């Protein structure tokens, strides 16, 4: 795909990604997103967005957002996203996102938005719970588009369900560029390899408020208890019964978090024939996950003990994003002729009375 605009600083290619800060992150976030971001930040200049404008029920959730934003920031620092090379961005700290959203909303048809499968599903959800659909519901996809276009991101790491959003983003950028000249980079989506992790209850995907999550900040004791309580093969009553590995959450977690492939293969083989108990499988899973989460926990706690430094990280990333956004916004405003005072009185358009 050809790029329409070069990096303004002639520097590295950029990514923009992020999440809605509604609470602490769990190991599903790590497997599905953060692990990929960690690799990408080495190669791309990275903007990690805390999308506080986009938390649903915005006004009802303010205390949760304030808290969640801090929690997510600590999680990011804990896993090793590096504020020395990447930008942590508070969305509402860059009002240019909001302004660009307003401008771009003229370049996306409501029909296109309503055909987006994710939005369609969310809208149906909203309507069945009998709530009024706030106008913000239609703003938020445009807000995402502006999140991506404002830092001129080349690449957007996302979940598969978000790909239609990238398509809409390209569409808007193409339409704008065609009309006003090269302004925005056409971004591409990158889907991670790991599908969404199932919750410890085995019932559905892991969710922050679903009561089925292992959080990155969970203590060793909490982790032990959660792993012990994990759902396994419900048809298996005794350790000597042959068990099913496929679709068994305990083994999905082994695959995702236990680097000792030999151990995992051995456990799977013995599970299938009924020569290993759930207790041992879980105990080894606990040990593997604890070895993985231990350093994250420590780094997180270290940052947590230095709240001023955390605040500095957020302030710096947000300020840098704003600094970079301003010239682009100027360009957009003048493309849209929103620069009334730069020239003298305008000539009357043809046919003016
Ligand atoms: N909607 C994403 C989420 O679920 C967060 C987000 C906001 C985002 N803007 C974005 C992701 C832009 C990628 C690109 O939580």
Boltz pocket constraint, residues with backbone or C-beta under 6 A from the ligand:
constraints:
  - pocket:
      binder: B
      contacts: [[A, 16], [A, 17], [A, 18], [A, 19], [A, 20], [A, 49], [A, 51], [A, 54], [A, 143], [A, 144], [A, 147], [A, 148], [A, 156], [A, 157], [A, 158]]
      max_distance: 6.0
